[in-house]
Amino acid sequence: MNFNTVFHLVGQAVIFLAALMLFPLFCAVIYGEDITPFVVTIMIAGAFGFFMSNMFKKNAGSIMIREGYAIVSLTWIIASVFGALPFILSGSIPSPVDAIFETVSGFTTTGASILENVEILPKGIAFWRSLTHWIGGMGILVFITAITFRAPGRSINILKAEMPGHSVDKLVPKTKKTAISLYKMYVALTFIEVVLLCAGGMSLYDSLVHAFGTAGTGGFGIRADSIASYSPYLQWVITIFMALFGLNFNLYYLLLMRNIKPVFLSNELRWALIIGLSSIALITLNILPMYHNFSEALRLSAFQVSSIMTTTGYATCDFNLWPGFSKAVLFILMFIGGCMGSTAGGLKVSRIVVLAQVVKNQFIQALSPRSIRAVKLNGRIVDERTVARTTGYFCMYMLIIFGVFLLLSLEPFDFETNLSAAVACMNNIGPGLAKVGPAANFNLYSDPSKVLLTFTMLLGRLEIYPLILTLLPVHKMR
C-alpha cells in the first residue's frame, strides 16, 4: 500500500472539513453565540490536515482499490473525531464517547441520537449537527473530488469505496466530472426543497436544517417531536424529497440527458416503487381506525414508509403505538433500504432484486438441472462475480447484525429494543423500536455499547468492505 498517497489525501480531506465548519461558525455569529468551539476546531483540524497533506505529498502515487478503501475509511474515522470537537468544546455533549457517537451518526446519515432534548442546542451547534448529514450523504471524498480534488490516477476507486451500492458507474468518462455531476444534482434538489419548505412558512434556518437531513437521508431534527408539529404541507414536501433522495442518482442524470429508455428498464426503480407504495397502502388500512380520517392516515403512513425505507429516520408520530402489523412492515423496510447510488442506507433494493433472482433460479434449476438463467438488473446481465459478491455481502451483513444484537443483549433491555437498535445502526436508519423508538434515544446504552453501535454505523455506511479490509493486516489479504 502507498501510505504517502493515503495520508496525503486524508490530510486534504481534513482541511476541507475544517473549511466546511465555517458555515456553522457564521451561523453562530448571526445568532450571537459563542464561536470558540468552531474556531478552535478549525485551527486544530486545519493544522493537522496541512501537516498530513504536505508531509506525505512526496511519492504520492496512483489510487488502487486498497488505497481507495484505506483513504475512505481513515477519512471517515478522523473526520468523525474532529467533527465531535465542537460538541465537546461547547459543552453540548461533554462526553467524548457520546460526542463521537452523535458525529458518526451524523456523517453516516444514521440519525440515532443520545440527546434527550435537541431544542436546547445552540443554533450553530444544531446547524453543524445537521450539516454532517448533508456532507456524509453523498460522501465526504466525493464532495472534495467535485470541488478541487486533484487526486492521482484511478480516483474512481475512491467513489467505489465511498458511494453506497454494489457497483458505481461513471456518468461521464472522467471521475472528477462524475463527482461534479452528482453534486450538481444533489445541490439542486436540496435547493428546491429549501425553497418549497420556505414557501410553506418554515423559517430559512429550519428549512436548511431539514433539507440537510432529508438530502442526506439522515433525520437529525431541531424539535423534540421531529416533524410532527409542522404543517401537513411541510410533511408532504419532506415525504416526497425523502423518496427522491432515496432513488438512484444515475436515473436523474439519464433524465437530464433525455435518455428515457434505461429509466423504464430499471427493475430496481420498479421494485422500489412497488415495495414503497404497497407498504403505504397496507399501513394506511391498518392504522385507519386510529386516526380521524383517511387523508391523515395516508399522510402519516406515506411519511413513515418514506422515512424508514430511505433510512432517513424523521417521524411525524410515535409509530411504536401503531398495531403490530404496521410495525412489522416498517421493520422489514429497515432491511431493504433505498436504491443503489442514492444517499439512503440499508441492504439496497438492487441487492434484494439480485438475491430474489438467485433464489428463483435455484428453484428452476432444481426442477431443470440443465437450464441456465442469467440474473438481470436494470436491463443488463449481472456477471457471476457481482452475484457472488452480493450473496457474500448479504451473509456478512446478517452475521454483523446478529453479532451486534448478541453483544447488545448483555444490556438489561428487551429483545425488540436490542434487535432494532442493531438493525437501525447497521442500516443507518436512526430510530428503532421499543426503548430506542422515535420518541426515545440511544442514551440508555452503556459506553461500550455506544462504541459498538458507532462502529456498526460506520460499517453500514461504508458497506463493510472498506472498513474491514483497511483494518485487516496486509498479510491476511494474501
GUZAMAR-62762 format. One line per 8 residues: their letters; for each residue y, x, z negated of C-alpha. Coordinates in nm, 4 decimals, decimal comma. Example, Ala and Ser with C-alpha at 12.3 -4.5 7.8 and 13.67 -1.06 7.14 Angstrom:
as	-0,4500:1,2300:-0,7800 | -0,1060:1,3670:-0,7140
***
This chain:
mnfntvfh	0,0000:0,0000:0,0000 | 0,3512:0,1204:0,0832 | 0,5193:0,0875:-0,2574 | 0,8546:0,2066:-0,1199 | 0,8642:-0,0976:0,1101 | 0,7613:-0,3329:-0,1697 | 1,0105:-0,2123:-0,4313 | 1,2924:-0,1730:-0,1784
lvgqavif	1,2648:-0,5343:-0,0648 | 1,2126:-0,6657:-0,4189 | 1,5380:-0,4917:-0,5091 | 1,7166:-0,6629:-0,2207 | 1,5818:-0,9972:-0,3371 | 1,7149:-0,9440:-0,6898 | 2,0600:-0,8560:-0,5522 | 2,0694:-1,1848:-0,3614
laalmlfp	1,9530:-1,3716:-0,6686 | 2,2449:-1,2207:-0,8615 | 2,4799:-1,3323:-0,5822 | 2,3452:-1,6881:-0,5969 | 2,4334:-1,7038:-0,9660 | 2,7993:-1,7041:-0,8631 | 2,7638:-2,0759:-0,7825 | 2,6760:-2,1873:-1,1382
lfcaviyg	2,9350:-1,9382:-1,2638 | 3,2044:-2,1152:-1,0572 | 3,0722:-2,4473:-1,1867 | 3,1137:-2,3220:-1,5448 | 3,4700:-2,2105:-1,4620 | 3,5567:-2,5542:-1,3189 | 3,4336:-2,7297:-1,6347 | 3,5944:-2,4761:-1,8689
editpfvv	3,2665:-2,3450:-2,0101 | 3,1579:-2,0014:-2,1288 | 3,0813:-1,7834:-1,8251 | 2,9472:-1,4873:-2,0267 | 2,5760:-1,5723:-1,9724 | 2,6197:-1,5658:-1,5949 | 2,8476:-1,2602:-1,5863 | 2,6056:-1,0572:-1,7975
timiagaf	2,3032:-1,1709:-1,5955 | 2,4748:-1,0955:-1,2637 | 2,5648:-0,7449:-1,3833 | 2,2148:-0,6678:-1,5116 | 2,0331:-0,8166:-1,2116 | 2,2760:-0,6593:-0,9663 | 2,2353:-0,3139:-1,1217 | 1,8559:-0,3461:-1,1254
gffmsnmf	1,8439:-0,4669:-0,7646 | 2,0830:-0,1942:-0,6443 | 1,8745:0,0733:-0,8156 | 1,5454:-0,0571:-0,6733 | 1,6680:-0,1114:-0,3177 | 1,8288:0,2331:-0,2947 | 1,5750:0,4353:-0,4930 | 1,2876:0,3216:-0,2694
kknagsim	1,4753:0,2896:0,0602 | 1,3369:0,6147:0,1970 | 0,9996:0,5903:0,3761 | 1,0016:0,2096:0,3689 | 0,7624:0,1086:0,6464 | 0,6080:-0,1972:0,8052 | 0,5126:-0,5029:0,6027 | 0,1393:-0,5557:0,6318
iregyaiv	-0,0267:-0,8586:0,4744 | -0,0961:-0,6812:0,1423 | 0,2655:-0,5632:0,1202 | 0,3756:-0,9197:0,2011 | 0,1685:-1,0565:-0,0858 | 0,2995:-0,7937:-0,3274 | 0,6643:-0,8414:-0,2261 | 0,6454:-1,2191:-0,2693
sltwiias	0,4537:-1,2081:-0,5993 | 0,6723:-0,9428:-0,7630 | 0,9916:-1,1080:-0,6392 | 0,8937:-1,4420:-0,7930 | 0,7929:-1,2842:-1,1240 | 1,1022:-1,0620:-1,1559 | 1,3347:-1,3396:-1,0312 | 1,1940:-1,5686:-1,2998
vfgalpfi	1,2696:-1,3134:-1,5714 | 1,6291:-1,2642:-1,4568 | 1,6663:-1,6369:-1,3888 | 1,5780:-1,7072:-1,7522 | 1,8568:-1,4872:-1,8916 | 2,1387:-1,7469:-1,8615 | 1,9300:-1,9936:-2,0651 | 1,8661:-1,7347:-2,3360
lsgsipsp	2,2172:-1,5853:-2,3460 | 2,3847:-1,9277:-2,3585 | 2,1580:-2,0402:-2,6429 | 2,0465:-2,3424:-2,4392 | 1,6864:-2,2180:-2,4583 | 1,6778:-1,9332:-2,7129 | 1,3013:-1,8729:-2,6921 | 1,2109:-1,6245:-2,4106
vdaifetv	0,8744:-1,7969:-2,3561 | 1,0432:-2,1369:-2,3216 | 1,3222:-1,9983:-2,1013 | 1,0776:-1,8309:-1,8623 | 0,8647:-2,1481:-1,8560 | 1,1725:-2,3522:-1,7594 | 1,2819:-2,0985:-1,4965 | 0,9381:-2,0666:-1,3381
sgftttga	0,9175:-2,4459:-1,3391 | 1,2477:-2,4443:-1,1510 | 1,1683:-2,1774:-0,8912 | 0,8196:-2,3175:-0,8274 | 0,9765:-2,6652:-0,7961 | 0,7407:-2,7984:-1,0615 | 0,9944:-2,9779:-1,2794 | 0,7915:-2,9518:-1,6000
silenvei	1,0324:-2,9037:-1,8885 | 1,0319:-2,8013:-2,2526 | 1,3767:-2,9552:-2,3100 | 1,3901:-3,2651:-2,5266 | 1,7487:-3,3570:-2,4351 | 1,8773:-3,2313:-2,0993 | 2,2039:-3,4206:-2,1418 | 2,3390:-3,1667:-2,3918
lpkgiafw	2,3101:-2,8752:-2,1471 | 2,6410:-2,7216:-2,0321 | 2,7293:-2,8180:-1,6737 | 2,6937:-2,4614:-1,5454 | 2,3504:-2,4146:-1,7022 | 2,2293:-2,7534:-1,5730 | 2,3605:-2,6623:-1,2267 | 2,1685:-2,3321:-1,2312
rslthwig	1,8583:-2,5126:-1,3553 | 1,8645:-2,7452:-1,0537 | 1,9715:-2,4737:-0,8097 | 1,6480:-2,2867:-0,8875 | 1,4678:-2,5822:-0,7241 | 1,6684:-2,5506:-0,4048 | 1,6191:-2,1738:-0,3888 | 1,2471:-2,1921:-0,4577
gmgilvfi	1,1797:-2,4947:-0,2372 | 1,1891:-2,3165:0,0964 | 1,1269:-1,9773:-0,0605 | 1,3378:-1,7000:-0,2113 | 1,2487:-1,4453:0,0571 | 1,2653:-1,6971:0,3417 | 1,6249:-1,7568:0,2315 | 1,7012:-1,3853:0,2310
taitfrap	1,5334:-1,3401:0,5704 | 1,7506:-1,6172:0,7116 | 2,0747:-1,4636:0,5841 | 2,0834:-1,0867:0,6407 | 1,7352:-0,9590:0,5702 | 1,6615:-0,6502:0,7823 | 1,3003:-0,6037:0,6927 | 1,0695:-0,3540:0,8577
grsinilk	0,8184:-0,4722:1,1152 | 0,5804:-0,7655:1,0734 | 0,8040:-0,9548:0,8323 | 0,6153:-1,2695:0,9357 | 0,3719:-1,1619:0,6614 | 0,6403:-1,2483:0,4047 | 0,6683:-1,6019:0,5417 | 0,2883:-1,6338:0,5468
aempghsv	0,2711:-1,5310:0,1814 | 0,5590:-1,7492:0,0618 | 0,5555:-2,0654:0,2744 | 0,3190:-2,3371:0,1484 | 0,0192:-2,4343:0,3609 | -0,2897:-2,2697:0,5039 | -0,1032:-2,1290:0,8066 | 0,2520:-2,0556:0,9165
dklvpktk	0,3630:-2,0954:1,2772 | 0,6637:-1,9206:1,4209 | 0,9115:-2,1751:1,5508 | 1,0675:-1,9071:1,7700 | 0,9458:-1,5562:1,8669 | 1,1417:-1,3660:1,6005 | 1,0731:-1,4096:1,2284 | 1,4431:-1,3979:1,1363
ktaislyk	1,5226:-1,6777:1,3811 | 1,2321:-1,8813:1,2455 | 1,3738:-1,8461:0,8933 | 1,7211:-1,9384:1,0187 | 1,5839:-2,2478:1,1943 | 1,4015:-2,3574:0,8789 | 1,7100:-2,3159:0,6622 | 1,9394:-2,4903:0,9086
myvaltfi	1,7199:-2,7995:0,8827 | 1,6905:-2,7557:0,5049 | 2,0680:-2,7298:0,4577 | 2,1373:-3,0167:0,6994 | 1,9008:-3,2567:0,5206 | 2,0432:-3,1523:0,1815 | 2,3992:-3,2113:0,3045 | 2,3139:-3,5556:0,4447
evvllcag	2,1565:-3,6556:0,1141 | 2,4620:-3,5380:-0,0817 | 2,6872:-3,7481:0,1437 | 2,4687:-4,0585:0,1042 | 2,4486:-4,0163:-0,2733 | 2,8260:-3,9779:-0,2978 | 2,8631:-4,2905:-0,0807 | 2,6599:-4,4786:-0,3409
gmslydsl	2,9021:-4,3943:-0,6201 | 2,7346:-4,0832:-0,7591 | 2,9732:-3,8005:-0,8515 | 2,9728:-3,4831:-0,6411 | 2,8222:-3,2844:-0,9279 | 2,5431:-3,5366:-0,9826 | 2,4850:-3,5599:-0,6062 | 2,4460:-3,1846:-0,5688
vhafgtag	2,2132:-3,1542:-0,8671 | 1,9880:-3,4363:-0,7483 | 1,9948:-3,3211:-0,3867 | 1,8790:-2,9754:-0,5023 | 1,5964:-3,1376:-0,6967 | 1,4984:-3,3601:-0,4043 | 1,5208:-3,0909:-0,1351 | 1,3078:-2,8504:-0,3355
tggfgira	1,0824:-3,1405:-0,4441 | 1,1361:-3,0163:-0,7987 | 1,2680:-3,3048:-1,0052 | 1,4945:-3,1494:-1,2696 | 1,7439:-3,4176:-1,3662 | 2,0519:-3,4317:-1,5859 | 1,9740:-3,7571:-1,7648 | 1,7071:-3,8260:-2,0224
dsiasysp	1,5718:-4,1177:-1,8163 | 1,5623:-3,9117:-1,4928 | 1,6764:-4,1524:-1,2154 | 1,6172:-4,4838:-1,3947 | 1,9806:-4,5501:-1,4864 | 2,1097:-4,5056:-1,1311 | 2,1544:-4,7988:-0,8914 | 1,8745:-4,9305:-0,6655
ylqwviti	2,0641:-4,7931:-0,3620 | 2,0636:-4,4399:-0,5064 | 1,6969:-4,4721:-0,5982 | 1,6099:-4,5713:-0,2400 | 1,8089:-4,2778:-0,0988 | 1,6218:-4,0339:-0,3210 | 1,2900:-4,2059:-0,2380 | 1,3448:-4,1586:0,1362
fmalfgln	1,4597:-3,7985:0,1075 | 1,1709:-3,7008:-0,1198 | 0,9415:-3,8266:0,1567 | 1,1380:-3,6413:0,4265 | 1,1236:-3,3111:0,2395 | 0,7500:-3,3621:0,1886 | 0,6843:-3,3558:0,5660 | 0,6178:-3,0505:0,7811
fnlyylll	0,9496:-2,8961:0,8894 | 0,7899:-2,7935:1,2200 | 0,7952:-3,1618:1,3150 | 1,1729:-3,1777:1,2682 | 1,2121:-2,8717:1,4902 | 0,9960:-3,0315:1,7591 | 1,2043:-3,3494:1,7419 | 1,5253:-3,1485:1,7764
mrnikpvf	1,3763:-2,9747:2,0817 | 1,2799:-3,3214:2,2152 | 0,9149:-3,2181:2,2192 | 0,7815:-3,5525:2,1000 | 0,4147:-3,5327:2,2019 | 0,2975:-3,2856:1,9299 | 0,4602:-3,5074:1,6663 | 0,2490:-3,8049:1,7735
lsnelrwa	-0,0612:-3,5829:1,7880 | -0,0127:-3,4716:1,4265 | -0,3047:-3,6194:1,2344 | -0,1567:-3,4624:0,9194 | 0,1559:-3,6773:0,9608 | -0,0546:-3,9827:1,0425 | -0,2701:-3,9432:0,7329 | 0,0302:-3,8651:0,5121
liiglssi	0,1840:-4,1980:0,6173 | -0,1448:-4,3854:0,5749 | -0,2023:-4,2431:0,2264 | 0,1577:-4,2955:0,1154 | 0,2028:-4,6489:0,2476 | -0,1408:-4,7614:0,1260 | -0,0666:-4,6272:-0,2216 | 0,2682:-4,8074:-0,2299
alitlnil	0,1045:-5,1353:-0,1302 | -0,1764:-5,1067:-0,3859 | 0,0527:-5,0130:-0,6760 | 0,3101:-5,2798:-0,5853 | 0,0455:-5,5510:-0,6035 | -0,0961:-5,4059:-0,9251 | 0,2352:-5,3860:-1,1152 | 0,3911:-5,7029:-0,9709
pmyhnfse	0,3127:-5,9137:-1,2838 | 0,5053:-5,6620:-1,4991 | 0,8378:-5,6942:-1,3152 | 1,0840:-5,9652:-1,2242 | 1,0309:-5,9813:-0,8503 | 0,8578:-5,8244:-0,5515 | 1,1562:-5,6097:-0,4456 | 1,1770:-5,4396:-0,7854
alrlsafq	0,8025:-5,3735:-0,7947 | 0,8183:-5,2350:-0,4384 | 1,1146:-5,0080:-0,5197 | 0,9533:-4,8670:-0,8334 | 0,6194:-4,8207:-0,6573 | 0,7714:-4,6559:-0,3489 | 0,9806:-4,4220:-0,5625 | 0,6928:-4,3097:-0,7806
vssimttt	0,4473:-4,2654:-0,4928 | 0,7044:-4,0595:-0,3013 | 0,7848:-3,8585:-0,6150 | 0,4234:-3,7817:-0,7078 | 0,2866:-3,7259:-0,3573 | 0,5682:-3,4849:-0,2703 | 0,5304:-3,3323:-0,6196 | 0,8997:-3,3913:-0,6949
gyatcdfn	0,8496:-3,5432:-1,0381 | 1,1541:-3,7698:-1,0630 | 1,0932:-4,1046:-1,2326 | 1,2590:-4,4459:-1,2403 | 1,0328:-4,5820:-1,5132 | 0,7636:-4,4703:-1,7554 | 0,4537:-4,5090:-1,5375 | 0,2434:-4,4342:-1,8462
lwpgfska	0,2944:-4,8045:-1,9203 | 0,1516:-4,9141:-1,5859 | -0,2038:-5,0530:-1,5541 | -0,4910:-4,8057:-1,5361 | -0,5451:-4,8659:-1,1625 | -0,1876:-4,7637:-1,0741 | -0,2102:-4,4522:-1,2905 | -0,5414:-4,3660:-1,1222
vlfilmfi	-0,3783:-4,3882:-0,7778 | -0,0927:-4,1625:-0,8918 | -0,3411:-3,9163:-1,0436 | -0,5231:-3,8889:-0,7089 | -0,1891:-3,8364:-0,5301 | -0,1202:-3,5450:-0,7667 | -0,4070:-3,3590:-0,5993 | -0,3201:-3,4491:-0,2404
ggcmgsta	0,0440:-3,3394:-0,2398 | 0,2687:-3,3120:0,0662 | 0,2319:-3,1644:0,4133 | 0,1850:-2,8057:0,5220 | 0,5183:-2,6344:0,5932 | 0,7140:-2,8625:0,3583 | 0,8703:-2,7920:0,0207 | 0,6056:-3,0044:-0,1532
gglkvsri	0,3193:-2,8710:-0,3626 | -0,0354:-2,9930:-0,4112 | -0,3509:-2,9281:-0,2129 | -0,1728:-3,0434:0,1081 | -0,2633:-3,3290:0,3413 | -0,3680:-3,0817:0,6114 | -0,6358:-2,9324:0,3864 | -0,7580:-3,2822:0,2972
vvlaqvvk	-0,7859:-3,3608:0,6708 | -0,9795:-3,0389:0,7370 | -1,2119:-3,0857:0,4384 | -1,2785:-3,4504:0,5316 | -1,3795:-3,3449:0,8829 | -1,6056:-3,0711:0,7447 | -1,7850:-3,3264:0,5249 | -1,8103:-3,5719:0,8154
nqfiqals	-1,9555:-3,3022:1,0427 | -2,2116:-3,2098:0,7771 | -2,3404:-3,5689:0,7712 | -2,3559:-3,5812:1,1518 | -2,5437:-3,2502:1,1724 | -2,7889:-3,3719:0,9081 | -2,8836:-3,6556:1,1473 | -2,8492:-3,4500:1,4644
prsiravk	-2,9015:-3,0781:1,3880 | -2,8233:-2,9638:1,7427 | -2,4831:-3,1314:1,7568 | -2,1746:-2,9102:1,7332 | -1,8487:-3,0735:1,6370 | -1,5143:-2,8982:1,6066 | -1,2596:-2,9519:1,3312 | -0,9224:-3,0529:1,4730
lngrivde	-0,5772:-3,0508:1,3190 | -0,2620:-3,1689:1,4949 | -0,4366:-3,1827:1,8321 | -0,5766:-2,8292:1,8126 | -0,9208:-2,6967:1,7238 | -0,9257:-2,5193:1,3870 | -1,1108:-2,1881:1,4072 | -1,4053:-2,1216:1,1779
rtvarttg	-1,2147:-1,8580:0,9818 | -0,9441:-2,1090:0,8869 | -1,2075:-2,3685:0,7942 | -1,3854:-2,1142:0,5716 | -1,0541:-2,0114:0,4143 | -0,9682:-2,3772:0,3476 | -1,3010:-2,4513:0,1789 | -1,2748:-2,1270:-0,0199
yfcmymli	-0,9228:-2,2173:-0,1302 | -1,0404:-2,5601:-0,2427 | -1,3164:-2,4052:-0,4552 | -1,0734:-2,1614:-0,6216 | -0,8191:-2,4391:-0,6664 | -1,0667:-2,6611:-0,8535 | -1,2025:-2,3702:-1,0616 | -0,8494:-2,2788:-1,1741
ifgvflll	-0,7692:-2,6378:-1,2719 | -1,0931:-2,6680:-1,4702 | -1,0361:-2,3273:-1,6339 | -0,6782:-2,4111:-1,7358 | -0,7904:-2,7522:-1,8608 | -1,0654:-2,5895:-2,0686 | -0,8202:-2,3461:-2,2310 | -0,5656:-2,6219:-2,2937
slepfdfe	-0,8413:-2,8189:-2,4677 | -0,8099:-2,5725:-2,7575 | -0,4849:-2,7578:-2,8336 | -0,5143:-3,0717:-3,0529 | -0,4297:-3,3142:-2,7715 | -0,6286:-3,5777:-2,5885 | -0,8284:-3,5357:-2,2692 | -0,5738:-3,7165:-2,0490
tnlsaava	-0,2824:-3,5045:-2,1715 | -0,4519:-3,1684:-2,1177 | -0,6107:-3,2524:-1,7818 | -0,2928:-3,3989:-1,6366 | -0,0916:-3,1009:-1,7679 | -0,3248:-2,8621:-1,5837 | -0,3101:-3,0705:-1,2651 | 0,0678:-3,1204:-1,2870
cmnnigpg	0,1400:-2,7478:-1,3236 | -0,1131:-2,6314:-1,0633 | 0,0222:-2,8830:-0,8128 | 0,3878:-2,8193:-0,9110 | 0,4455:-3,1869:-0,9943 | 0,6158:-3,1765:-1,3332 | 0,5308:-3,4799:-1,5428 | 0,1686:-3,5618:-1,6138
lakvgpaa	0,0208:-3,8471:-1,8130 | -0,0022:-3,9424:-2,1802 | 0,1883:-3,6922:-2,4008 | 0,3272:-3,4986:-2,1012 | 0,4286:-3,8137:-1,9122 | 0,7712:-3,8846:-1,7565 | 0,9196:-3,9857:-2,0937 | 0,7896:-3,6700:-2,2683
nfnlysdp	0,7929:-3,2916:-2,2153 | 0,5760:-2,9788:-2,2477 | 0,7339:-2,8513:-2,5692 | 0,4361:-2,9785:-2,7681 | 0,2215:-2,6887:-2,6437 | 0,1983:-2,3546:-2,8250 | 0,3476:-2,0373:-2,6756 | 0,0090:-1,9059:-2,5444
skvlltft	-0,0482:-2,2372:-2,3660 | 0,3039:-2,2280:-2,2208 | 0,2360:-1,8772:-2,0864 | -0,0876:-2,0055:-1,9328 | 0,0909:-2,3008:-1,7725 | 0,3695:-2,0711:-1,6485 | 0,1129:-1,8542:-1,4699 | -0,0538:-2,1717:-1,3366
mllgrlei	0,2748:-2,2900:-1,1849 | 0,3127:-1,9557:-1,0041 | -0,0461:-1,9743:-0,8802 | 0,0158:-2,3239:-0,7476 | 0,3439:-2,2446:-0,5711 | 0,2222:-1,9199:-0,4133 | -0,1141:-2,0826:-0,3361 | -0,3370:-1,8439:-0,5312
ypliltll	-0,3920:-1,5614:-0,2831 | -0,0621:-1,3644:-0,3095 | -0,0605:-1,3519:-0,6892 | -0,4321:-1,2811:-0,7367 | -0,4507:-1,0178:-0,4612 | -0,1395:-0,8434:-0,5947 | -0,2773:-0,8238:-0,9487 | -0,6232:-0,7178:-0,8275
pvhkmr	-0,6688:-0,3366:-0,8139 | -0,6862:-0,1906:-0,4632 | -1,0423:-0,0622:-0,5022 | -1,1591:-0,4152:-0,5836 | -1,0497:-0,5250:-0,2353 | -1,2987:-0,2954:-0,0612
***
